[in-house]
Amino acid sequence: MAEITRRRQGELVRGVFQILLSYPDGLRAKDILYKLESIVPPTEFEATYYSDQPNIRRFEKIVRFSTIPVVKAGWLQKDKGHWSLTDEGCKAYER
């Protein structure tokens, strides 16, 4: 993952939060990923597919992995493919 910097991960997570602020009840992960692409377009590297998994694009996988720390921090909840911001997550975004 040398192509993905912490700054880039932050941009992706911030985009996820931006989307979820408009949906207090949350959204399905696949809908968030679809919307995120227009807010934070994938880089050339992120737009490629994994060589050993040609049906999986890097962008979606990178976003999913980039959100792990904010889930652990209690800012984002993931439940069976449904993502939503917590109150703490909303406050963190505002800061």
Phi, psi and omega in degrees: 000031181297337181283345185251112180271166176299323179299315180295318177300319178298320178299317181294315180295319178299321177297319177299314180297318179304316179295311185292338176299331179275353182230081183303333179271359179087181181214163173291144182304317182295328177289322177296314181298322178296313181292324183299326182301329179276336180274315179233086183301145179294146174287174179301318179295315182294335181282351180275168180253155177290138182294325180272352177222077188296350179260005180244119179276144183298322185307307183297317181294319180296317178298314181301316179289326181292339181273351182304312181299325181284335172292314180296329179284347180087017181267336182227136177249138175237125180218105177052048178084006179247123182250141176210151177277145172269171176300320178296324178295320177297317179296319179297321179297318181296326178289000000 
